[in-house]
Amino acid sequence: MSRTAAPLIASILLAVAACAGSASPSPVTPTAPPESPAAAVAPAAPPESPDAAAIRATALDYIEGWYDGDVARMTRALHPELAKRIVVTENGVSRLEQMGAAKLIEGTRRGFGKDTPLERREKDVTILDVFENAASVKIVASDWIDYLHVARFDGRWVIVNVLWEMKPKQAVAQPGA
């Protein structure tokens, strides 16, 4: 190595070592003016897929049909071989209670759901999952929660299974307490 090249190489090595210890400067980006409150609103959710819309309509036919005593809507929502089940535990012993489509439709026909006051008629529908011809849906209703299994059957979405659970009873305030 020549005498003139050695100082040059040393300078380059010192410069590389100095740069390695610090972050490289970032380019200066001009700041955008602050957004107006109207521009800060989140974008609208994308529209539901046709399957999701049909699944939601089936769930609403079921719960609104119950509340309104609308037999046509309830019947449309259910597969004829529906199984609706709840686990009931009394004195530490559990049992499975079940009803089929016919019993649920008969309860709708008798107007049992109409007893729920309008202001208490919850019908929050959440589609939990959809895969091919199967879906899981949660409905939060007035006094219970339903977990639905919905299937595409002969081209339309129908409820084939319901597992449900009563909401806990709310404590009633005692007068004078």
DOKOL-69207 format. One line per 3 residues: number of its first residue (from 0); their letters; for each residue z negated, x, y negated of C-alpha. Coordinates in pm, 1 decimal, padded with zeros to 6 digits. Layout:
<pts>
NUM> a> Z X Y  ...;
</pts>
This chain:
<pts>
0> msr> 00000.0 00000.0 00000.0  00084.8 00134.2 -00341.7  -00172.2 00194.0 -00612.2;
3> taa> -00015.8 -00075.1 -00831.4  -00005.5 -00340.2 -00556.6  -00375.6 -00307.7 -00466.0;
6> pli> -00510.4 -00441.5 -00797.5  -00259.4 -00729.9 -00784.1  -00364.0 -00828.7 -00431.8;
9> asi> -00731.1 -00803.0 -00528.3  -00671.0 -01034.7 -00825.7  -00495.4 -01288.0 -00604.5;
12> lla> -00778.0 -01278.4 -00347.9  -01039.3 -01326.0 -00622.6  -00843.2 -01622.1 -00763.3;
15> vaa> -00810.8 -01782.7 -00417.4  -01183.5 -01731.4 -00351.6  -01273.7 -01886.8 -00687.2;
18> cag> -01054.7 -02191.3 -00619.8  -01199.3 -02239.7 -00271.6  -01545.3 -02292.0 -00415.7;
21> sas> -01448.7 -02568.7 -00656.7  -01254.4 -02890.0 -00632.5  -00906.1 -02884.5 -00770.5;
24> psp> -00871.6 -03074.6 -01091.9  -00752.2 -03429.5 -01049.7  -00468.1 -03559.0 -01256.9;
27> vtp> -00567.5 -03766.7 -01555.3  -00484.9 -04130.8 -01506.1  -00469.7 -04359.1 -01802.4;
30> tap> -00729.2 -04635.7 -01783.5  -00606.5 -04990.5 -01777.1  -00739.5 -05229.3 -02037.2;
33> pes> -01025.0 -05446.2 -01911.1  -00909.5 -05761.4 -01737.7  -00969.5 -06097.4 -01889.0;
36> paa> -01215.4 -06321.6 -01697.5  -00926.1 -06538.0 -01582.7  -00749.3 -06237.8 -01429.6;
39> ava> -01065.1 -06135.1 -01238.9  -01055.9 -06447.5 -01018.6  -00996.4 -06369.0 -00652.5;
42> paa> -00649.3 -06451.8 -00523.7  -00608.6 -06778.0 -00338.4  -00653.4 -06768.6 00037.8;
45> ppe> -00330.5 -06766.2 00234.7  -00226.7 -07104.8 00370.5  -00344.8 -07199.1 00719.1;
48> spd> -00104.9 -07147.7 01005.9  00036.3 -07466.9 01158.6  -00188.3 -07417.7 01464.9;
51> aaa> -00500.6 -07368.9 01252.1  -00415.4 -07680.1 01048.5  -00366.9 -07883.0 01369.2;
54> ira> -00693.3 -07752.0 01518.0  -00881.4 -07838.1 01196.5  -00722.7 -08187.2 01195.7;
57> tal> -00840.6 -08240.2 01555.3  -01195.9 -08135.4 01464.6  -01193.7 -08367.1 01162.3;
60> dyi> -01055.6 -08657.2 01370.0  -01355.5 -08604.9 01599.0  -01634.6 -08582.2 01339.1;
63> egw> -01490.5 -08822.0 01080.1  -01392.4 -09062.6 01358.0  -01757.2 -09059.1 01472.3;
66> ydg> -01899.1 -09119.6 01124.6  -01643.0 -09391.5 01039.6  -01644.2 -09564.0 01378.2;
69> dva> -01270.1 -09494.4 01401.2  -01187.2 -09521.9 01771.9  -00820.5 -09422.1 01723.1;
72> rmt> -00915.5 -09092.7 01556.9  -01183.5 -09013.0 01815.7  -00949.9 -09094.4 02104.7;
75> ral> -00673.2 -08881.3 01953.2  -00912.3 -08583.4 01926.5  -01038.0 -08587.5 02286.1;
78> hpe> -00887.3 -08487.9 02618.3  -00960.2 -08771.6 02867.8  -01159.8 -08528.9 03083.7;
81> lak> -01380.2 -08406.6 02795.7  -01722.9 -08271.3 02886.6  -01982.6 -08289.0 02606.6;
84> riv> -02308.6 -08118.7 02702.1  -02648.7 -08035.4 02561.0  -02933.4 -07835.9 02714.0;
87> vte> -03257.9 -08034.1 02686.6  -03586.0 -07853.3 02755.6  -03906.8 -08049.2 02808.4;
90> ngv> -04235.0 -07901.3 02931.5  -04061.4 -07567.4 02990.9  -03798.4 -07718.8 03220.4;
93> srl> -03433.9 -07730.6 03111.7  -03168.3 -07974.9 03220.1  -02808.5 -08033.2 03124.0;
96> eqm> -02719.2 -08372.9 02978.2  -02353.4 -08464.8 02973.4  -02119.1 -08731.8 02847.8;
99> gaa> -01746.9 -08773.6 02889.9  -01471.6 -08897.6 02662.9  -01521.9 -09263.6 02760.9;
102> kli> -01891.1 -09262.0 02663.5  -01821.5 -09084.1 02333.5  -01541.6 -09326.7 02249.9;
105> egt> -01768.5 -09620.9 02336.3  -02040.4 -09482.7 02104.8  -01777.9 -09455.5 01831.3;
108> rrg> -01662.4 -09813.3 01899.3  -02023.2 -09934.8 01866.1  -02047.2 -09760.2 01529.5;
111> fgk> -02337.4 -09527.0 01613.7  -02203.2 -09269.1 01365.7  -02186.4 -09526.7 01087.5;
114> dtp> -02567.7 -09522.8 01078.5  -02548.9 -09182.7 00907.5  -02569.6 -09234.6 00528.7;
117> ler> -02261.3 -09112.7 00341.2  -02458.8 -08845.2 00153.3  -02573.7 -08692.7 00485.5;
120> rek> -02233.9 -08685.4 00657.8  -02179.5 -08312.6 00693.5  -01851.4 -08207.0 00849.9;
123> dvt> -01818.6 -07833.5 00796.6  -01544.0 -07707.4 01028.7  -01508.8 -07336.4 01108.1;
126> ild> -01236.7 -07210.1 01339.6  -01405.8 -06923.0 01520.5  -01111.9 -06796.5 01726.3;
129> vfe> -00761.7 -06890.8 01836.4  -00567.9 -06726.9 02117.3  -00245.1 -06872.0 02250.3;
132> naa> -00337.4 -07226.2 02368.1  -00715.1 -07200.8 02329.5  -00948.5 -07216.8 02030.6;
135> svk> -01321.4 -07219.7 01957.8  -01444.4 -07428.9 01665.7  -01787.5 -07485.8 01512.3;
138> iva> -01877.7 -07809.9 01336.7  -02196.6 -07838.1 01134.6  -02274.9 -08210.7 01126.8;
141> sdw> -02562.9 -08409.2 00979.5  -02824.5 -08358.3 01252.4  -02650.1 -08133.6 01503.9;
144> idy> -02406.6 -07846.6 01553.6  -02107.6 -07875.8 01788.0  -01923.0 -07585.4 01948.1;
147> lhv> -01581.1 -07712.1 02053.0  -01331.1 -07569.4 02296.8  -00993.8 -07695.6 02188.1;
150> arf> -00676.6 -07656.6 02393.4  -00308.7 -07718.0 02332.3  -00232.9 -07983.9 02590.8;
153> dgr> 00116.7 -08130.9 02616.7  00196.2 -07981.2 02276.6  -00104.8 -08109.8 02082.1;
156> wvi> -00454.6 -07974.8 02022.9  -00736.6 -08172.2 02191.2  -01105.7 -08111.0 02252.7;
159> vnv> -01182.2 -08034.7 02616.9  -01545.7 -07915.1 02591.8  -01831.4 -07958.2 02347.8;
162> lwe> -02163.6 -07774.9 02367.3  -02401.1 -07911.3 02108.5  -02750.5 -07860.3 01978.0;
165> mkp> -02973.9 -08067.6 01753.7  -03081.1 -07912.2 01424.6  -03455.2 -07859.1 01391.0;
168> kqa> -03639.5 -08157.3 01245.9  -03735.9 -08093.3 00885.1  -04102.8 -08127.1 00802.8;
171> vaq> -04176.6 -08447.3 00616.4  -04409.2 -08403.4 00322.2  -04724.7 -08610.9 00359.0;
174> pga> -04818.0 -08832.9 00062.4  -05092.3 -08676.7 -00149.1  -05044.5 -08334.9 00008.6;
</pts>
